[in-house]
Amino acid sequence: RERRRQEVKRFRERTDSSRESLLIVDGSAPLSYPVQGVTVAPEGVVELPGLAVVAKEQQDEYKVQFISSKFGVLDVTATVPRVHVAGMGSASLTIRSAS
């Protein structure tokens, strides 16, 4: 009985931790973003951890597109001067900013 309990415990540690852990990738420049481990409660708001511009060379304009949100809508929580946001409240969001 104890052996079985230990097996189940080790199995849960192996499988649960990989799904719940935050995984951030350095995608196509200029953006770093989370691909798993972000949970938002219904009608909730969450700041995306790891979201950052990581461009090595300065550009005249930066454009980031979030193309699909499977569940829910995308929005921004703050207004920033010289940043244009299109698609607020929809499944796709585009953010443009001059450098």
Disulfide bonds with the S-S distance in Angstrom:
none
